[in-house]
Amino acid sequence: RPLVSWEGWNSTGASGSVSVGFVWNAQYGGLAWPRRPTVVLQVQSSRTPRYLRAAVLDDFLGDAWRIGPERPVDSLEPAAALLPRNETREVVTVAHLDGTRLVGDSVPVRFAAADAPLVRPTADFALLGSGLTPDFRYTVWSYSPRLTAASLRRSVPDYPAALAAQGLLMVGEGTSAPTFGVPDRQEKLAALEELHPALDPYLPLARLAERVAGAARGPYDAVADLERWFLQSGGFRYSDHPRVVSPALVGFVAQTHAGYCQYFAGAMALMLRYLGIPARVAVGFAGGTYDPGRHAWLVTDHDAHAWVEVWFKGYGWLPFDPTPPTGGATRPAGGGVGASPASPPGVPPRANAGPSGASGGAAQAPPPANHLGRIRADASRGGGGLPAWLLVLVVLAAAVGALSAAKAAVRLVRRSADDPRRVALACRAELAAFLVDQGLADARGATLQELGELTRHAIGPDPGPFVAAAVEARFAPPARAAAAAQQARRELRALVRELRRTLTRRERVLGLLSPRSLLPPAAPVDGSASLGKAGA
């Protein structure tokens, strides 16, 4: 029986088993959920699957979001997404899901299904032309970026022209909004509205976007402001059967304040586009319940969901979720794959949530033992020694001194190299150590070119002159290599100075105190090797 253009049931086989199919295009007439959930997928992974993306709705047409033709910018991910060390492996087994689309956690980048003939419309998407069948199994590798709010705030609104050319800033009537941060953006948007009267019904939504997030200093802050508004301060609530005021998204934002995930995601994505930030609606499944007997997460039809994906320079498409929690199922409660509203993706969740955003109250792990408290207690029992607080300060100062001395010794050894090729390797290692201490674990073991990309995308300064000099020092004939090695050292010093200027004082201190660059690299782990431990 059809379920309001979202879900359908098909009886299959003599046993009368069922498979569940979804029509992913947005509709705003209401949702009806079956009383009993049906497991549609089993997912084995070394981490909890959070947003299993099946499709993206790129096109806002006729007052609703639609799946459009595939376009190259649908897979506009950074070079780091293709590095195996940045990928998480998932094994997906179909239980009772009808359709052709393969899903992957958040940002899937590679698919494999033995000899099955997969259709790859763009890099981040895959279809099974003959349709999914029970027990069909495939493997997905998903991009797992390591993010902080500070790193996303450094992502500038420098958008490739292809994003606008292929419609990822389109707000309707073939009209694309001017990009965030462009001079006189509001005046340019007003001129477009004058030229296209068909946009008039959406002017309240555009004005609200400006009021809530138009003054943000960067794209990430604008996204966080809007997400926080939907989740906390805008007075919105979840409803499977909202009152529809046409046009639906404007009526939802400006009047009723009640809707389900397609309302929240559709409104936020369109408001971001009016602000000049590339955004789209992603659809698929969120959450899942871990089954220790199968070492897998069970994903049901009740976990069907819609959220927002936003493009950031250096990071590609990232998920954000403005739908507030309700009650009863398993998706993470708000904040994209973040722990709280306005948190960047990649932070562990606070709780689990429901088919359109429900909070399930997952138990939290106990905090680690307070070793500092044990030191204080032992010191206080020591009688006539130093005061406890002074002893703690002495211990901390000694640890900081030892850490700083160790880092200085490593740098001294690197800088003692005289052969041009060894100088190039030493410069690469010194830049990698700096980035690792700033939390960019991807820098460990990266090539010179990969380090340059990470530096440019994650922090901002142009590493081109350093990379060019270091590459020449390593590979040029001896007559040129010596001079290039000296140039590489000069460029590295200038680059590190510029990197430090882009960091906040707190980030510089944390980098100075970080021991990450002194630790040996972790051995790679196959995602399926620790499923039991990860699930438990």
C-alpha positions in Angstrom: 0.0 0.0 0.0 1.4 3.4 -0.8 2.3 5.7 2.1 2.0 9.3 0.8 4.7 9.4 -1.9 7.4 8.4 0.6 7.1 4.7 1.2 5.5 1.7 -0.6 5.2 -2.0 0.1 5.6 -4.8 -2.4 4.8 -8.4 -1.7 7.6 -10.6 -3.1 7.9 -14.4 -3.4 5.6 -17.2 -2.3 6.3 -16.6 1.3 4.6 -13.2 1.2 7.7 -11.3 2.4 7.8 -7.6 1.7 10.3 -5.1 0.4 10.0 -1.4 1.1 10.5 1.2 -1.6 10.9 4.9 -1.3 10.1 7.9 -3.6 12.8 10.3 -2.5 11.4 13.5 -4.1 10.1 15.9 -1.5 6.4 16.1 -0.7 4.7 18.1 2.0 1.3 16.6 2.4 2.0 14.5 5.4 3.6 11.2 6.4 2.1 7.9 7.6 4.4 5.4 9.3 3.6 1.7 9.7 3.2 0.6 13.3 5.9 -2.0 13.1 9.3 -1.1 11.5 10.7 -3.3 8.8 14.5 -3.8 8.6 15.7 -2.7 5.2 19.5 -2.8 5.6 22.2 -4.3 7.8 25.4 -2.3 8.0 28.7 -3.5 9.3 31.2 -0.8 10.1 34.0 0.2 12.5 31.9 3.3 13.4 28.2 4.0 14.0 26.5 4.8 10.6 25.0 8.2 10.9 23.6 9.4 7.6 23.2 6.7 4.9 22.8 8.8 1.8 20.8 7.3 -1.1 20.2 10.4 -3.2 20.5 14.2 -3.3 17.8 16.6 -4.3 19.7 19.3 -6.2 16.8 21.0 -8.0 14.1 23.3 -6.4 11.3 23.2 -8.9 7.6 23.9 -8.6 7.8 24.7 -4.9 9.5 21.4 -3.9 12.9 19.8 -4.0 13.5 17.2 -6.7 16.2 14.7 -7.8 17.8 16.3 -10.8 20.1 15.0 -13.5 23.4 13.8 -12.2 26.1 16.5 -12.4 29.9 16.5 -11.8 29.6 18.9 -8.8 27.5 16.3 -7.0 30.8 14.6 -6.2 33.0 17.7 -5.7 35.1 16.3 -2.9 38.7 17.3 -2.0 41.7 15.2 -2.9 42.0 14.1 0.7 38.6 12.2 0.3 40.4 9.8 -2.1 43.2 8.8 0.3 42.5 5.4 1.8 43.6 6.5 5.2 40.7 9.0 5.3 38.1 6.4 4.4 35.8 4.2 6.5 34.7 0.8 5.1 31.1 -0.3 5.4 29.6 -3.7 4.4 25.9 -3.3 3.6 23.5 -6.2 3.2 20.1 -5.6 1.7 17.2 -7.0 3.9 13.9 -5.7 2.5 14.7 -2.6 0.4 13.2 -2.1 -3.0 14.9 0.1 -5.6 18.3 0.5 -7.3 20.2 3.0 -5.2 23.2 2.0 -3.0 23.7 3.9 0.2 26.9 5.0 2.0 27.6 6.8 5.3 27.4 10.5 4.9 29.9 11.0 2.0 30.5 7.7 0.1 33.3 7.9 -2.4 33.8 4.3 -3.6 31.6 1.2 -4.1 32.3 -2.4 -4.8 29.9 -5.4 -5.2 31.9 -8.3 -6.5 30.9 -9.0 -10.1 27.6 -7.1 -9.9 27.3 -4.5 -12.7 27.1 -1.2 -10.9 26.1 2.0 -12.6 28.2 5.0 -11.5 26.4 8.2 -12.6 29.0 10.3 -10.6 31.8 9.4 -8.3 29.9 9.5 -5.0 26.8 7.5 -6.2 26.1 4.0 -7.4 23.1 2.1 -8.7 22.3 -1.6 -9.3 20.7 -1.5 -12.7 18.7 -4.7 -12.1 17.3 -3.6 -8.7 18.2 -4.6 -5.2 17.3 -8.1 -3.9 17.3 -9.6 -0.4 20.8 -10.6 0.8 22.6 -8.6 -1.9 25.8 -7.4 -0.3 28.1 -4.5 -1.3 31.0 -2.5 0.2 31.2 1.2 0.5 34.2 3.4 1.5 33.1 6.7 3.0 35.1 9.9 3.5 35.6 10.6 7.1 37.1 14.1 7.5 38.4 15.3 10.9 36.8 18.6 11.6 36.6 21.3 14.2 34.5 24.4 14.3 37.7 26.4 14.0 38.8 24.6 10.8 35.4 25.1 9.2 35.5 28.8 10.1 38.7 29.0 8.1 37.0 27.7 5.0 36.5 30.8 2.8 33.6 31.3 0.4 35.8 30.7 -2.6 33.4 28.6 -4.6 34.2 26.9 -8.0 32.2 28.5 -10.8 30.8 25.0 -11.6 28.7 25.0 -8.5 26.6 28.0 -9.7 26.8 26.9 -13.3 25.3 23.5 -12.5 22.5 24.9 -10.3 23.7 24.5 -6.7 22.9 28.1 -6.0 19.6 28.1 -7.9 16.6 29.4 -5.9 14.0 28.9 -8.7 13.1 30.2 -12.1 16.6 29.4 -13.3 17.9 32.1 -11.0 21.1 31.6 -9.0 21.7 33.8 -5.9 25.0 35.8 -5.7 27.7 34.0 -3.6 28.2 34.6 0.1 30.8 37.3 0.7 30.6 38.9 -2.8 30.5 42.7 -2.6 27.0 44.3 -2.6 25.4 40.8 -2.4 22.1 42.0 -1.0 21.8 44.7 -3.7 22.5 42.1 -6.4 20.0 39.7 -4.9 17.3 42.5 -4.8 18.0 43.2 -8.5 17.5 39.5 -9.4 14.2 39.6 -7.4 13.0 42.6 -9.5 13.8 40.7 -12.7 12.0 37.5 -11.6 8.6 38.2 -10.1 8.0 34.5 -9.8 10.3 34.5 -6.8 8.0 36.9 -4.9 6.3 34.2 -2.8 9.7 33.2 -1.4 10.8 36.7 -0.4 9.7 36.2 3.2 12.0 33.1 3.4 14.9 35.1 1.9 14.4 38.0 4.3 14.3 35.6 7.3 17.6 34.0 6.1 19.2 37.4 6.1 17.8 38.3 9.5 19.0 35.0 11.1 22.4 34.5 9.4 23.1 37.3 7.0 25.5 39.0 9.3 27.7 35.9 9.9 31.4 36.4 9.3 31.8 33.2 7.2 29.8 30.4 5.6 30.2 28.0 8.6 28.8 30.6 11.0 25.9 31.2 8.7 25.1 27.5 8.5 25.5 27.1 12.3 23.2 30.1 12.9 20.4 28.7 10.7 20.7 25.2 12.1 20.6 26.6 15.7 17.6 28.7 14.8 15.6 25.7 13.6 16.7 23.5 16.5 16.5 25.9 19.4 15.4 29.5 19.0 12.9 29.6 16.2 10.0 27.9 18.0 9.8 25.0 15.5 8.3 21.6 16.3 8.1 18.2 14.6 4.8 17.0 13.1 4.0 14.2 10.6 0.8 16.0 9.7 1.4 19.7 9.6 -1.0 22.3 8.3 0.0 23.2 4.8 0.2 26.9 3.9 1.2 27.4 0.3 4.0 27.7 -0.7 4.7 25.0 1.8 8.2 25.9 2.9 7.4 29.6 3.3 4.3 28.8 5.2 6.3 26.4 7.4 9.0 29.0 8.2 6.9 32.1 8.5 3.6 30.8 9.9 3.0 27.2 11.1 6.5 26.4 12.5 5.5 22.7 12.3 6.7 20.0 9.9 8.7 16.9 9.3 12.3 16.4 8.1 11.5 17.3 4.5 10.2 20.7 5.7 13.2 21.4 7.9 15.8 20.3 5.4 14.1 21.9 2.4 13.7 25.2 4.1 17.3 25.4 5.5 18.8 24.4 2.1 16.8 27.0 0.2 17.6 29.7 2.8 21.3 28.9 2.5 21.1 29.3 -1.2 19.5 32.7 -0.8 22.5 33.6 1.4 24.8 32.5 -1.5 26.0 29.2 0.1 25.8 26.0 -2.1 23.4 23.6 -0.4 21.1 20.7 -1.3 18.8 18.2 0.4 20.1 14.7 1.0 17.8 11.7 1.5 18.3 8.2 2.8 18.4 6.8 6.3 19.7 8.1 9.6 20.6 6.0 12.6 20.1 2.3 13.1 20.1 -0.1 16.1 23.2 -2.2 16.8 22.6 -5.9 17.0 25.5 -7.6 18.8 24.5 -11.0 17.5 25.0 -10.0 13.9 27.8 -7.4 14.6 25.8 -5.0 12.5 23.5 -2.0 12.7 19.9 -2.7 11.7 18.3 0.1 9.6 14.6 0.2 9.3 12.0 2.0 7.2 11.3 4.2 10.2 14.9 5.6 9.9 14.1 7.2 6.5 15.2 10.8 6.7 16.1 14.0 4.9 18.9 16.4 5.9 21.0 19.2 4.4 24.4 19.0 2.7 26.5 22.2 2.4 29.7 22.6 0.3 32.8 23.9 2.1 36.1 24.7 0.4 38.7 22.1 1.4 36.1 19.7 2.7 33.4 19.2 0.0 29.9 18.3 0.9 29.1 18.0 4.6 25.9 17.0 6.4 23.9 19.2 8.7 20.5 18.4 10.3 18.0 21.1 11.3 15.2 18.6 12.3 14.5 18.7 16.0 14.2 15.6 18.1 10.8 14.0 18.7 10.8 10.5 20.2 11.1 6.9 19.2 13.8 6.0 16.8 17.5 6.0 16.2 18.9 9.0 14.3 21.3 11.4 16.0 19.5 14.4 17.4 20.3 17.5 15.3 23.6 19.1 14.4 24.3 17.1 11.3 26.7 14.3 12.4 27.7 16.6 15.2 27.0 16.3 18.9 25.0 19.5 19.3 23.5 22.3 17.2 26.2 24.3 15.5 28.8 21.6 16.0 30.8 20.5 13.0 30.4 17.0 11.5 32.6 14.3 12.9 31.8 14.7 16.7 30.3 11.7 18.5 26.5 12.1 19.1 24.8 13.0 22.4 21.8 10.7 21.9 19.9 8.7 19.4 16.8 9.9 17.6 13.8 8.9 15.6 12.4 8.4 12.1 12.3 12.1 11.5 14.4 13.2 14.4 13.6 11.4 17.7 15.7 11.5 20.8 16.1 8.0 22.2 18.3 8.8 25.3 21.3 6.6 24.5 23.4 5.9 27.6 26.7 7.8 27.7 30.0 6.2 28.6 31.3 7.2 32.0 34.0 9.9 32.1 37.6 8.8 32.4 39.1 8.5 35.8 40.4 11.8 37.2 44.1 11.2 37.5 44.7 14.8 38.5 42.4 14.2 41.5 44.4 11.2 42.5 47.7 13.2 42.4 46.1 15.9 44.6 44.9 13.2 47.1 48.3 11.6 47.2 50.1 14.9 47.6 47.8 16.0 50.5 48.7 12.8 52.4 52.3 13.5 52.0 52.6 15.6 55.1 55.4 18.1 55.0 56.1 18.2 51.2 55.1 20.9 48.8 51.5 22.1 48.8 49.3 20.0 46.5 48.5 22.8 44.1 52.2 23.7 43.8 53.2 20.1 43.2 50.6 19.8 40.4 52.1 23.0 38.8 55.6 21.6 39.0 54.6 18.3 37.4 52.7 20.1 34.6 55.6 22.5 34.0 58.1 19.6 33.9 55.9 17.8 31.4 55.5 20.9 29.2 59.3 21.5 29.3 60.1 17.9 28.4 57.6 18.0 25.5 59.0 21.3 24.2 62.6 20.0 24.5 61.7 16.8 22.6 60.1 18.7 19.8 63.1 21.1 19.6 65.5 18.1 19.5 63.6 16.5 16.6 63.6 19.8 14.7 67.4 20.2 15.3 68.1 16.7 14.0 65.9 17.5 10.9 67.7 20.8 10.2 71.2 19.1 10.4 70.6 17.5 7.0 72.9 18.8 4.3 72.1 16.5 1.3 69.4 18.3 -0.8 67.2 15.3 -0.9 67.5 14.8 2.8 66.7 18.5 3.3 63.5 18.1 1.2 62.4 15.1 3.3 63.2 16.9 6.5 61.2 20.0 5.4 58.3 17.7 4.5 58.5 16.0 7.9 58.6 19.4 9.8 55.5 20.8 8.0 53.7 17.4 8.5 54.6 17.6 12.3 53.2 21.1 12.5 49.9 20.1 10.9 49.6 16.9 12.9 49.9 19.0 16.1 47.1 21.2 14.9 44.9 18.1 14.6 45.3 17.3 10.9 46.2 13.6 11.3 45.9 13.3 7.5 49.3 15.0 7.2 51.2 12.1 8.7 52.8 10.2 5.8 51.4 12.6 3.1 53.5 13.4 0.1 54.7 17.0 -0.5 51.8 17.6 -2.9 49.3 16.2 -0.5 50.7 18.3 2.3 50.3 21.4 0.1 46.6 20.5 -0.5 46.0 20.0 3.2 47.6 23.2 4.1 45.7 25.2 1.5 42.4 23.7 2.2 42.5 23.3 6.0 44.3 26.5 7.1 44.6 28.8 4.1 48.1 30.1 3.3 49.5 29.3 -0.1 52.1 26.5 0.2 52.9 26.5 -3.5 56.4 28.2 -3.3 57.5 25.8 -0.6 56.2 22.7 -2.3 57.8 23.7 -5.6 61.2 24.3 -4.0 61.1 21.1 -1.9 60.1 19.0 -5.0 63.0 20.5 -6.9 65.4 19.9 -4.1 64.4 16.2 -4.0 64.2 15.4 -7.7 66.2 18.0 -9.6 69.8 17.4 -10.9 72.5 18.1 -8.2 73.5 21.4 -9.9 70.0 22.8 -9.1 69.1 20.7 -6.0 71.4 22.5 -3.5 70.0 25.9 -4.2 66.5 24.6 -4.2 67.1 23.0 -0.8 68.1 26.3 0.7 65.1 27.9 -0.9 62.8 25.2 0.5 64.1 25.9 4.0 63.4 29.7 3.6 59.9 29.0 2.2 59.1 26.6 5.0 60.0 29.2 7.6 57.8 31.8 5.9 55.0 29.3 5.5 55.0 28.3 9.2 55.1 31.9 10.2 52.0 32.6 8.0 50.3 29.4 9.4 50.8 30.6 12.9 49.3 34.0 12.1 46.1 32.4 10.8 45.6 30.4 14.1 44.0 31.7 17.3 46.2 32.0 20.4 44.4 29.0 21.9 45.1 26.9 18.8 48.8 27.9 18.8 49.1 26.9 22.5 47.3 23.6 21.9 49.6 22.9 19.0 52.6 23.7 21.1 51.4 21.3 23.9 50.3 18.6 21.5 52.4 15.3 21.6 50.8 14.0 18.4 53.8 14.7 16.2 56.1 12.7 18.5 53.9 9.6 18.6 54.4 6.7 16.1 51.7 6.4 13.4 48.8 4.1 14.2 48.8 0.9 12.3 45.9 0.8 9.7 42.9 -1.3 10.8 40.5 -3.0 8.5 37.1 -1.7 9.2 35.6 -5.2 9.5 38.3 -6.5 11.9 36.9 -4.9 15.0 33.2 -4.9 14.5 32.4 -6.7 17.7 34.5 -4.5 19.9 33.3 -1.3 18.2 29.7 -2.3 18.5 30.0 -3.3 22.2 
